[in-house]
């Protein structure tokens, strides 16, 4: 409880996570959704979108982050929860086909959807839009390689405006509180 | 007959080798051993634990488990809003510096999983120390969303 109170940001009033309104451009993307169909920002209009870049081979940070978002969403009532979409964008399209992403995100709940693009430049453009990037390490003898990606989650409101940045140390309680305020 | 010989040889070498390793291993205390249930279709997972010693310094140098075709010592590193993983060759241990594997830090990367890790199940894992040799531990699989805080407060078995 003390930690949750101490986590109150001073920037932009009493947001518990980081308030970034005006810092980042609105949500704009053209990807392949987990069903294999194109996915654009227009498809997500009316939803609060939590955008996270990762990959399914990621054993630690990605499931930790998605698990935390899941914990935050379970703290919302059902009506509010139905207005939130967690968009997990894989920056590892070579290994993460849409079908794999659909299976993977289903493990976190209905509000989680996956997307990617076979066009790495398109993914680069998208991450750089939000002042981030990603890179693939050299494959080892088994062909396995590591991926460097953003550690933050970008939160967009129902009109697609960038509003918050969820950092690795933010708690599910802090995230849930800010989402209630946005919804 | 042949088989009996091999068994006898194995017992003999165990008697010869293990007392030494056993002595060093007796000083080690390995607790909070858990792994995260794999999200559906995920090819990899991570295992965590804590090692303390009241004996001489040692080093964790390797890991293996029958559930994974390959297991490695890894560390997640966060800086400047980016996160990456790096392979770690060894992790030092002393009475003053316990080994702590936890989410977003040191972890065992379990790759080429033979089957998904299901919450509530257990599996064996062998930690190899430079002096103490191989120490087998039992890993408990915790649900997706389990945090280190859950583990410390004994809530690791719950989740939805």
Interface residues (C-beta under 8 A of the other chain):
Chain A: X56 X57 X58 X59 X60 X61 X63 X64 X66 X67 X68 X70 X71 X74 X100 X103 X104 X105 X106 X107 X108 X131 X132 X133 X137 X142 X144 X146 X147 X148 X149 X150 X151 X152 X168
Chain B: X36 X39 X40 X41 X42 X43 X44 X45 X46 X70 X74 X76 X78 X81 X82 X83 X84 X85 X86 X103 X104 X107 X109 X110 X111 X112 X144 X145 X146 X147 X160
